[in-house]
Amino acid sequence: MKRMYISEIKPSSKQVLVKGWVQRIKLLGKIAFVVLRDSTGILQCIAKKNIKEFSNITQESVVEIKGVVKKSKQAKKGHELEISDLKVINKSKAPLPADVEKSKTFIDKRLDYRFLDLRRPEIQAIFKIQSEIANSFREFFYKKGFTEIQPPSIISSSSEGGTELFPVKYFEKKAFLAQSPQLYKQMLTSSLERVFMITPVWRAEKHNTPRHLNESRQMDIEVAFANQFEVMKELEEAVKYIVKKVLEKCKSELELLNLKLKIPKAAYLSYEQAIKKVNGKLGEDFTPEQEKKLCEMYPDTIVFTHSWPVALKPFYIMPKDENIKSKISEGFDALFNGMEISSGGQRIHIPKLLIEMLKLKKLNPKNFTDYVNSFEYGSPYHAGWSIGLERFTMTLLKLNNIRECTFFPRDRTRLTP
Ligand code: AMO
């Protein structure tokens, strides 16, 4: 008999074979109740024969059950499975180290036992939605004719400034884990023109916050012959598409998480306008509270802040009018539900200007020779951005800790499991 997933079972299904985990088991007089769970749902099963055999089945044991689907007034779904045969495939150790059914256990303990934590349908729902976010991001840019690229993860110099790199030993050379695919996606605009990628990045930031990871995944694009406004529009459309797809395809997951999503609007403000709105200091970055405040002024909106000061943006961001003396840049950030989800901008494609900017930012142009050289032989002006996959999942689902939407987080103190 072919195995059926719980979600495929209908009241009209007759003989079925199901496989999964024993979420709960109870013996009541002459009846055994087994709540079976697989990755698609939960099914109430009952046995009226050989009850003794059930008494030593532990919670979370893996079993396969053959039975007949019967209508039932007591069962939530209106039907249950009457067990004719139950086989224990692998018995679980008891007691469980963490509570599988409820979220009573603290996040640290839950992460220590993430494999168990993920047995909870509401935790699975977060990752099913994240999977849809990544899939619809891909779908959006494939449909537009972009090419998906695979940038390297081992790099020879910083791509986001001098600090925050994890060193690795690369034979006799010193190398680093990539902080971003930045330099590589840029180099590819002079051939493939429009590229996108989902790629892991590593940042050796020492702070431990609810919104930062030391290993995260970025959804990036880079586009030839585009400026900051053109790629901001691309971001607006991509995010709207992603939310639309999540709404269409993740109905039950959203319901489980008790979330009502809306396709967001978009607002465009210059950095100067935005910092004034939240009484921030001109020339300084937004504090987390100011980001939150700005988003509250524009509910259900992607808030773009563009034309940031050169001093607050990385070396590769184009200064206004291609002028090294400009104080304003062609760089932007995007905020959503209280937090930054993306940053990007137009890049410097002029080697001389790039060298000047590297020096201005106190970086050594010698460490960027290959990158700078790549712009010597016919490089178009170009722009792009990056959305943090976990950061976006966190803001979309209004989670209070980025670790909630990271399978196995890597943070300042956590390297296992
Ligand atoms: P930035 O450094 O702003 O830009 O990163 C882009 C987005 O990635 C996410 N992010 C993080 N998420 C979790 N933990 C972190 N430590 C972390 N750092 C960043 C955020 C952020 O908005 N190369 C540029 C992008 C570009 O210009 O194309 C870059 O990496 O959502």
Residues whose N, C-alpha, C, O or C-beta is under 5 A from the ligand:
A	BS01	AMO	Q179 S180 Q182 R203 R211 H212 L213 S216 I221 E340 I341 S342 S343 G344 G345 G384 W385 S386 I387 G388 R391
